[in-house]
Structures are given as structure tokens and as C-alpha cells.
Amino acid sequence: MPRLLMLVPLLFPLLLAGCSEPEPETLAAAVPIESGDSCHVCGMLIGEHPGPKGEAFLDRQGEALKFCSTMDLFAFLRQPENETRLSHAYVHDIGVTSWGEPADEAFILASEAVYVVGHDRRGAMGHTLASFADEADAEAFREAHGGERVSFEEIDLDLLGRLGRGELGGHVDPGMGGMPDHD
């Protein structure tokens, strides 16, 4: 029995370590869209175009990959070689910022956003996904601009392809490259 009692102090730290919760991973913060930043997918200057933008962090890297639209962000993220590398991504909350010039302070985690697709607003290269932190804001936008609500998990390459082909609504004006007036 005395030998067994001597082992208790040695085992106690191991038992406590097994009960503790792991430290939460600290995510890199969204970074400002700077003048001259170009889209990681298409190379267009990000600040010259309306609509929500995106940023992605892969493999816990410190540098953000920036995108001129949520459409380009998801086209990149949903590629099989990128999906497994995603640490986290950000999109603009259009419920609290303007469509014409989204503010850097309005970035939210893409995985927590609610999206509206098939609406009548245009982004950098045509249709883009309108992103919101609040479901009520997404619903108000949908009522004003059409479309349907989808979650982060529902956005896949099939949905993006249908959006790109105009199969989900959202009138495109061919006279201005699909770019109607913006807020």
C-alpha cells in the first residue's frame, strides 16, 4: 500500500492535464483593403469595385489572401486543393456597411455569415454573394433585391457555377457589363 500511495503524486498531474480544455486557436484578424491590393483569383484592383469582398487565411499563415468579391473568394475556397487548407476567411457584413464601398471594420467570419444569392446587385465581376452577420438583415436585403438565403455550408462549386451562369436569378444588364448603379 505505501508504494501505491507514492505513485499518486506522480499520476495526479497527468490526470489533471487530461481534464483541461485545449487552448482555443487564435485566428489572424482581417486586414484592411489597401489601395493597390489585387484579387488573388483574377488580379483586379479590389478597391475599384463595389460589393462585399473577402479574405482567406490558409494553413494558419499570417498573410491574408484578398479577393475582389465573395464570388471569387468562394471560387477559390471550394477548390479541393484549397478546402483542406482553409484556416478561416472573412467577408463584409453588408448589413452594417455600404455596398459601394464596404468598410474594413465590417469584416465577419465567413463561416458564421448568412448569404443571399440570385439577387439584383452586382460586385466586381458580375454576380456576387451578399454576406450578412444577421439573418434579419439578410432577409431585408432578399426582400428588397430578390434571391434566396444560403448558409456557408451550402455554398459549393455547383451553386457557384449556377450563379455564374445566371441560373439563379439576378438580372444582368449587358450594356454596362452587368454593373447597375450602386449605393
C-alpha positions in Angstrom: 0.0 0.0 0.0 2.8 2.6 0.7 4.2 2.0 -2.8 0.8 2.8 -4.3 0.5 6.0 -2.3 3.9 7.1 -3.7 2.5 6.8 -7.2 -0.5 9.1 -6.6 1.5 12.3 -6.6 3.1 11.3 -9.9 -0.2 10.4 -11.6 -2.1 13.4 -10.3 -0.6 16.0 -12.8 -1.4 13.6 -15.7 -5.0 13.2 -14.6 -5.4 17.0 -14.4 -3.8 17.5 -17.8 -6.4 15.1 -19.3 -9.3 17.2 -17.8 -8.2 20.6 -19.1 -9.6 22.0 -22.3 -7.3 22.8 -25.2 -6.4 26.5 -25.7 -8.6 28.0 -28.4 -6.8 28.7 -31.6 -6.2 32.5 -32.1 -7.3 33.5 -35.6 -5.5 36.1 -37.6 -7.6 39.2 -37.8 -9.0 40.6 -41.1 -6.6 43.2 -42.6 -7.6 46.4 -44.4 -8.0 46.5 -48.1 -5.2 48.8 -49.2 -5.0 50.9 -52.4 -3.4 48.8 -55.0 -4.4 45.4 -53.5 -5.3 43.0 -56.2 -7.6 40.0 -56.2 -5.9 36.6 -55.5 -8.1 35.0 -58.2 -8.5 37.5 -61.1 -5.9 40.2 -60.4 -8.3 43.1 -60.5 -7.7 46.0 -58.2 -10.0 45.3 -55.2 -10.9 48.9 -54.1 -12.2 49.8 -57.6 -15.2 47.6 -57.4 -18.5 47.5 -55.4 -19.9 44.7 -53.3 -18.6 42.6 -50.4 -15.0 41.4 -50.5 -13.3 38.5 -48.9 -10.0 37.5 -47.2 -8.8 34.0 -46.6 -6.0 32.5 -44.4 -4.6 29.1 -45.3 -2.6 26.7 -43.2 -2.5 29.3 -40.4 -0.4 31.6 -42.5 -0.1 35.2 -41.3 -0.7 36.8 -44.7 -4.3 37.3 -46.0 -5.2 36.3 -49.5 -7.6 39.1 -50.6 -10.5 38.8 -53.1 -12.4 41.5 -55.0 -15.7 39.7 -54.4 -17.3 37.0 -52.3 -17.8 35.0 -55.6 -14.0 34.9 -56.2 -13.4 34.1 -52.5 -15.7 31.0 -52.7 -14.5 30.0 -56.2 -11.0 29.8 -54.6 -12.1 28.2 -51.3 -14.2 25.5 -52.8 -11.4 24.1 -55.0 -10.5 20.7 -53.4 -6.8 21.7 -53.0 -7.8 24.8 -51.0 -10.7 23.5 -48.9 -8.5 21.3 -46.7 -6.0 24.2 -46.2 -8.5 26.8 -45.0 -7.9 28.1 -41.6 -10.6 30.8 -41.7 -12.0 33.5 -44.0 -13.7 36.9 -43.7 -16.4 38.6 -45.7 -18.0 42.1 -45.4 -21.2 42.3 -43.4 -23.4 44.3 -45.9 -25.9 44.8 -43.1 -23.7 47.4 -41.5 -21.7 48.8 -44.4 -22.4 50.2 -47.9 -22.4 48.0 -51.0 -20.5 50.6 -53.0 -17.5 50.9 -50.6 -17.6 48.2 -47.9 -15.7 49.3 -44.7 -12.8 47.3 -43.4 -14.4 47.4 -39.9 -17.3 45.3 -41.3 -15.4 42.1 -41.8 -17.0 39.0 -40.2 -16.1 35.3 -40.2 -17.3 33.8 -43.5 -18.3 30.6 -41.7 -20.7 32.5 -39.5 -22.3 34.6 -42.2 -25.7 34.3 -43.9 -25.7 34.8 -47.7 -28.2 35.9 -50.3 -27.6 34.6 -53.8 -29.5 35.4 -57.1 -30.2 39.0 -56.1 -30.1 42.0 -58.4 -26.9 43.7 -57.1 -23.5 43.3 -58.8 -20.0 43.1 -57.5 -16.6 43.1 -59.1 -17.2 40.7 -62.0 -21.0 40.4 -62.0 -23.0 38.4 -59.5 -21.6 38.0 -56.0 -22.8 36.6 -52.8 -24.3 39.2 -50.4 -23.0 38.4 -46.9 -24.6 39.3 -43.5 -23.9 38.7 -39.8 -27.6 39.0 -39.0 -30.4 36.8 -40.5 -32.9 39.7 -40.3 -30.5 41.9 -42.4 -30.2 39.1 -44.9 -33.9 38.7 -45.1 -34.5 42.5 -45.6 -31.9 42.5 -48.4 -33.6 39.5 -50.0 -37.0 41.2 -49.9 -35.6 44.3 -51.5 -33.3 42.7 -54.1 -34.6 39.2 -54.6 -32.7 36.0 -54.4 -32.5 33.2 -51.8 -30.7 32.8 -48.5 -28.0 30.1 -48.1 -25.5 29.2 -45.4 -21.7 28.9 -45.6 -22.0 25.1 -45.8 -24.5 25.3 -48.8 -22.0 27.2 -51.0 -20.3 24.7 -53.3 -18.9 24.6 -56.8 -22.3 23.6 -58.2 -24.0 26.6 -56.6 -21.2 29.0 -57.8 -21.5 27.6 -61.3 -25.3 28.2 -61.4 -24.7 31.7 -60.1 -22.1 32.4 -62.7 -24.4 31.2 -65.5 -27.3 33.3 -64.2 -29.4 30.3 -63.4 -30.5 31.6 -60.0 -31.9 34.9 -61.0 -30.4 38.4 -60.7 -30.9 40.4 -63.8 -27.6 41.3 -65.6 -27.6 44.5 -67.7 -25.4 43.6 -70.7 -24.9 47.3 -71.6 -22.7 48.0 -68.6 -21.0 44.7 -68.1 -23.7 43.7 -65.6 -23.0 46.7 -63.4 -26.1 48.7 -62.4 -25.9 51.7 -60.1 -24.7 51.1 -56.6 -25.2 52.6 -53.1 
